[in-house]
Amino acid sequence: MVYNTLNSYWLWKELATHLKLSNPTYKYWKETQSFKLNNKYVFLKKNTLPPKYEHAQNILTDLSGYLPIKYASDRLNIDSHTFTYNKMALHNQFEYKFVEDVKFVNLKRFFLENGIKIKKNSMFHLGRINSLEITLDSTFYKINDNYGIVVYD
């Protein structure tokens, strides 16, 4: 599921700030798994930090269910302004969290609260109901009177 992407990861920027480490340090940790989202944010796999830094896991922010807003907007096929500006119609439908200066959105909560069922490789489009393309092999979920989400399996 898309919202489970970061369940097993820490934000590198947060770890580096707490431990005062230079940016490329994680690249030299042979046992530590990492990946990038949007070619911008680096995440390190939980429980793969070098023993010297394992203690830091107790102070890091759990990102389960959350995604950076740019990545989330790309996955939902919506403008990232939806998550950025509180005057946007759907802004208050989501829960947010800041880690360092990175804004994350809780997609898991949004999907669960709205009863949206997705599969591992599902694609979705969140938008105004009159602009959504609903096909025979898709499932439509109404969010409010003006917005909905279509899940394509």
N, C-alpha and C positions, 0 to 999 in steps of 0.2 A: 504494500500500500504506500502511496506517495507520502502520507503523513507519518509513516514509520521510518523514513529515511534517516533521521538523526537520533533515533532511540538509543543507539549504541555508540554515540560519538560526543566528544567535547569540542567546543570552539577553540581552535588554536590561539586565537588572539587573546582570549580570556586567560588561558594558561600562561601564555608568554608574559602578559601584564602582571599576573600574580607572582610569577617566579622571576621576573625581570630577565627574560631570555631574549636573545636576538632573533630576528625573524626566521632565518633559515635553519635554526637549531634542530627542529624536528626532522629535517631531511637526513641527519646523521644518526638518527635513532633506528637501528636496523630492525628491531622487533616491533616498532610502532607503525601501525597501519594508518594511512591518511588518504584523504581525497578532497577535491575542490568542488564547490558548487558555483555555478555562474563564473567560473574562472576567476573568482574573487575571494571567497571564503574557504579557509582550510579547516578541516575537521579531523580530529584524531580519534581512533577507535578506543573505547573505554577498555581498561584493564590491559593495555599494551604499552603503557608508558614505562620508561626505564625505572627500575627499582628506586633510584635516587629521587624520582619525582612522583612516585605513587601517592604519597601523602596529600598531594594537591587535589586529588580527585574528590576529597571530602568538601572542598570549598567551591567546586565548579558547578555551573548551572546545568541542571538536567533539561535537555532540549526535546524530550519525548513528545511527539505530536506536533512540534513546531518546525517551521521552515523560515528561512530569510524571506522577507516580503518580495523581493525581486524574483526569486526562484518560484515562490508560491504563485505570484501573478502570471509567470510564464506557464506554469503547469495548469492553471485555471483558465488560461487564455483571456485574461482581463488586464486592464491598465493598472499599473502598480499604484496609481493615485488612489485607488479604492482603499488601500491599506495605509496610505500616507496622510491623507487629509480627512480630518474628522467630520467635515461637511459633506463628504461623499455619502450617498444613500445607504450603502452597505457597510460602511466603516464600523458601525457599532454592532454588527452581527458577529464580529470576530474578537477574540482575546489576543492581546499583544504582550510581548516581553522584550525588554532591552537587555542585551548582554554586550558589555563594552558600549560601542556606539552602533551596534548592529540591531536592527528591529526585526523581531521574529513574530510570526502569526501562528496561532494554534489552529491548524486545519483539522486535526483529529476531533477536537471539540465541536467545530462547525459541522463536520460531516455527521457525527453522532447525534448532535442536537436536532439536526434537520432530517434524520433518518435516511441519509444518503448512503447507499450501498455501492461499494466499488470493488473491483478485482485488482490484482497486482498490476496488470498492464492496461487498466482502463484509462481512457482519455476523457476529459471533461471540458465543458465550456460554461462559465458562469456569466450571466449578462441579463439584459432586459429581455423579458419574455417575448416581445414582438421581434427581437433580432436573433433569437436562438433557432438553430436548425434541428428540428426534431425529426428523426428518421425512424423507420420501422424497427431497426435493431438497436435503438437507444432507449434510455429511461429518463423521463423528465421528472424533476422535483421542483415544486414551487417553494420559493424562499419567502416571498411576500407578494403583494398585489402586482408589483412591477418586475420583480426579479425571480429568476429560476436558474437551475443548473441542469444540463443535459449530460448524462454519462453514456459514453460510447464504449461498448465491450468488444 
